[in-house]
Amino acid sequence: MKHLLTSTFLAIFSAMVSFASTADYNIVPKPHNIVLLPYEGVELDSSFTIVYPYGNEKLKRNAELLSEYIQCLTGLCLNLSTNDTESKSIILTDTLTDRNTEAYRLSVDNRTIHIDGASPAGNFYGIQTLRKSIDANNDGKVRFPAVRIYDAPSFPYRGAHLDVSRHFFPTDSVKKFIDVMALHNVNRFHWHLTDDQGWRLEIKKYPRLTQIGATRKGLHIRRNTDDTDTVTYSGHYRQDEVRDIVRYAAERHVTVIPEIDMPGHMLAVLASYPELGCTGGPYKVWTRGGVSDDVLCAGNDAAIRFIDDVLAEVVELFPSEYIHIGGDECPTVRWKECARCQERIRQAGLDNDSLSTAEQKLQNYVMAHASATLASYGRRMIGWDEIIDGGLFPGCTVMSWRGTEGAVKAAAMGHDAILTPATICYFTASQTEDRKNEPYAVGGFLPVRKVYEFEPTSEVDPKAQQHIIGTQSCLWSESLLDLPQALYQSLPRMAALAEVQWSDPAQKDYGNFAARLTGLCNHYRRLGLPFGTHIFDVQGSLEADSAGGSLMLTMHTADNHPIRFTLDGTMPTPQSPVYDSPLTIDRSTVVNARVFRPSGQSRLYTDSVTFGKSTFRHIDLLTSPARKYTVPPMTLVDGLFGGNGFDTGRWMGFEGTPLIATIDLGKTDTVSGVDLHTFVSTSTWIFDTDNIKVELSTDGKTFTTVYDNTFNLPETHESGIRLHSVAFSPAKARFVRVTAGCVTEIPMWHTAGKGKPAFLFVDEIMVK
């Protein structure tokens, strides 16, 4: 009996281990061309060998990495060989002839898998395709269907940025981040090494940069606020550690582009060498976010030598073609008061004109000098789009973060540009509107879908589109304490941007992408990578149908799992109705929906509609919203509330301009009040309204003021959604005019925005 049980167990075990999962080539990013062939393909097992050309060290390293990937996913340990006569093999070559040096061809027949790249990098991306095609939920043998895949990236620059100044990331964390980049075919690591909150790079000639500038008295910092603690916080990279990271990245065909931010964001430098500032100090490494008025003294020859000396050591450490030297957020108030800076302006012949001030031109004078220094080493400069403000100079590449305008302008002028608009590519924003259970995030609401639908060249003249060399995600670490949090904020949005960077834009389809993303998320789990699962929750939208006076509710999930919903505010259960087609909503309703999977239930999707006297009534705007934050006027009276982010698409934004809107109720009615919602986030220059006025009319011509109240400006930072509920004596009216004032000058306590116009975000106006 014992022998019988043993034999039965061995038979079952043998059957289990002989099971082969089937590879799926529908991966992220989507390959340009996949052709399945009409024969069997191969079954990968332990008898396979990975073959690379003798003497080709880069393909040898590719082969070693492929072996590691396969062992991690399947448990199979494959040998490496330079013998191309192996009967069962994965053959790696780099002989493909293609204009795109990162192209590859992957082919599977009945005996071999062949990955041929136009370069070792192209070969590596073919390896990533093979790797991601393996089912990450299964171990053991893998059957690869016969296929022929041709693939190449759409953009040569595919970047990911990591700020290590605000919070320091140890070398093993940086390497892990590079591994994640490689998984997504991302090839440029923008390493933000210096800022007001810490200098992280060892510079031999200036040792105090890391002795003093790498340490601050505050662990936690918040954007544009003084909310901090007094914990001593420090960290920097030795030059040998930097060389090791550069080597590690190069093996994964990732180029490291360092950023040494100048001439602003220099408090860590000034704390270390106060003589390089305009005032001489005292300075300290900043323990808060925002923008400091204290910058490098542009009129000081020692400061110019400092730039040259630092860049000399930087180019020795980083072999990249590009070196990023910042150029962003550089206040000029110190330069206006500094005799040396004013003398530099005079000597350089810099004058005010209609486009820029002399001080703005002084910033570009510094940047042009740094660019020339880099050019003397055969390198090229990248700067944030503020470098346009003082006039572009030859040889500079623009990284556009304040929207797409900088890239559009630079490309039209014949300069290369990289798109990283904050509203699309800053992954420090929240992945969900419901932030109660989320890490602290800054920058509003940025869902995966918004990233995926980004079209980098849509606003660029076709004749200049060749100057858009790529896009990049950004992770600013004011709110990121460690790698797990950074990865959680990046994934799966990095996958969405990877498809923008790599795949054929003509083939983009969000539903198809979401379905393919399921397999990539299994790889995340296998690798132990934290990621946001919000895409697997119910994704819903309520869209106004102004003609019919109703809204249309649509819902879906990435994996098309059944959605259970209710419309009465109660919680859905596994027995609730299943959503199968769009629903018309024509009355006040609370929608709740959830997916119930064997692995557990999704987060709750909830939204609400409130119908009132002004809902779906005609509305005229008498003032214009900011271009970036323009939404249809009906948004203000569609019964939907804005949500927990100014960029949800339901808030209308004004910059230094009041909202003035007239609502036609359609008939004369008795009205006694108005509710007005505003979104406030003063740290990002979004202030509450400073005045509300309500006027009534029966004919639309003669208006009577029934309410007019001015509010005090705040004396410190505040945030949240504000409900302004205005009441007045009941009166007859058909037309209701609402004015909400916008702060025209931000108070002086606001370090970054003082004196500048604020934003006002307004949503639902409810007439009672």
C-alpha positions, 0 to 999 in steps of 0.5 A: 500500500505504501508503494502504491501511494508513493507511485500515485504521488509521483505520477501526479507530481510528474504530471504537474511538473510536465504541464507547460503554460502558454506564452502570450505575446500581447504584452505592455508595451504592445509590439508593433507587429505580431504574426502568429505562424501556422505551426507548433512552436517550441516548449521551453524546458531545462534542455534549452541553451541560450546562445550568444556570439563569441566575443560579444560582451554586451550580448553575453550580459544580455544572455546572463540577464535573460537566464536570470529572468527565466529562472525567476519566472519558471525555475528553469536554469538554462546554460549559456553557450557560444555554440550556434549549433545547439539543437534547442536554443534561444539565439541572441544576435545583433545583426538586424539591419534597421534605421531604428537602432533599438529595433528587434525581430523575435521569431519562434519556430519548431526548434529555436527562439531567435532574437535579433536586434539592430543593436545590443539594446534592440536585442535586450528589448526583444528579451523583455518581450520574451520575458513578459510573454511568460505567464508569471503565475506559473512555474516550469515549462513554457510553450511559445507559439510560433511567431514572428514579431517586429518591433521598434520604439516610437521615441528615442528618449524614454525617460523616468525621473527620480528625485533623491534630494528631498528624500535619499534613496540608497544605491540598492533602491536606485538599482531596483528602480532601474530594473523596473525601468528596464521591464518597461523599455525605458532607457533614460534615468533622469537622476535629480541629485541636488536641490535646496533640501540636499546635495547628494553627489560627492564632488572632490573639489568641494567636500563641504557639499556632502559634509554640510549640504547633504544634511538637514534638520527635518525628515518630513517635508511638504510642498510649499509649507513649513510643516516639518520636524527636527529629525536629522536627515542625511545621505549622499553617493560616493563617486565609486557608488555612482560609477557602479550605478552607471555601470549597472544601468548600462548593462540594462541599456539605460543611460543615466542623466544626472541633474545638477540644478542651477542657478536656483534650488541652490540652498544646499550649496549656499549652506556649504559655501555661503560666499557663493550667494548674493547676501553671504547668508547665513543659509541652511539646507531647507527643511520645507518645499517650495522655491527659495529666493536665495540662489547662486550669485550670477555676478560672482566669478567664484560662483561661475567657477563653481559651476565649471568645477562641478560639471568637470567632475560630473562629466567624468562620472557620467558618460551620457550625451546629455547633462541636465542643469535645471534652470527652473524656478529661479527667483530673481529678487536677490539679483535685482538687489545685488550690486555684482549681479547688476554689474554682470547685467551691465557688462553683458549688455542685458536689457529689459524687453517686451519678452523678458527682464534683464534678470531673466536674461541673466539666468540664461547667461548662466545657463548658456555658460554652463551649456558651453562648458558641457559642449567643451566636453562634447556633451549637451545640455537639458534644461527645464522649460523656464530656460525659454523665458530669457531666450533660447541659446544654441545647443540646449534641449528643453524639458517641458514641465509647465504643460506642453507649450514649452516643447511646442515653442522649442520645437518650432525654433528648431530645438529638441524637446522632451515632454513631461507635463506635470498634469500627465507625467508627474506620478506624485499625483494621486492615482484615485480621487478617493484618497482616504486610504492612499499615501500622501500625494501632491499634484491632484488626480492622475489616473492611468487612463489620462497618462495612456491617452497622452499624445506627445506630438498632437500640438506640434507642427508636423514640420517640427515633430522630429524635434520631440525626442521623447517623454518622461515620467517624474517622481518628486520626493517631497512626499516619497520616503522610500522605494516602495512608496515611489514604486507604488506611485509609478506603477502601473502608470509607468506602463501606460506612459511606456506604451505612449513612448514605445508603441505605434500611436495608431494602434492605441486602444485603452480597453485593449491596453487595460486587458494586457496590463493584467499580465504585466501586473502579475509580473509586478506581483512575482517581482514583489513590486508595490503597485496601485490596483485602482485600474481593477476597481470599477471605472465609472463616469457620469456624462451630462446629456444637456439636451435631455436633461439627464446623465449617462452612467457608464462603468467598466473594469480592466478585466471585464469582471461583472459589476454589481451596483445600486442606485439608492445609496445602499452598499452593493452585494454579490446579489445586487443587479449586474451592470450590462449597459449604460444607465440614464440618470434623470433624478437625484441619485447616489450610485454605488458599485463594486466587483466581487472577485474570488480574490476579494472585493474591489474598492467601492465606486461611488458618485452622486447626482443632485437635481435642483432648480438650476440643474441643466439650465442654460448658463452664460459665462461672462468671464473666461477660465484659464485655458488649461482648466476650461471645461464646458459651462454646463459643468457648473450646473450638471448636478455633479460635484467636482471631486477631490482633485482640481483636475478631475474634469469637473472643476472650472479654473480661473487665474486672477480672474473672477467667475461671473456666470448667469443662469437662466432658470427657464421660468420665473421662480422663487429663489432664496439662496445659492450653493457654490463649491470651491476647491482649495489648495494654497500650496499649489496657488489655488485659493478660495474665493475672496468675494461672492455676489448674487444678482437676480433678474426677471428679464435678463437685463436689469439685475438687483444685488441680493447678496455681496460679501467679501472674505478675508484672505487666509494667513497660512496654508489650507486645503479642501473643498469649500461649500459656500451656502448663500441665503437671502430673502426669497424673491422672484427671478428667472435669471441668477447671476453669480460672481465669485472673486479670484485672489489677484495677489497671493499674500506675502506669507506664501513663499513661492507665489507671493504677489502673483495671481491665484487660481480659483476652482469652482464647481457646482452652482445650485440655485435654491 
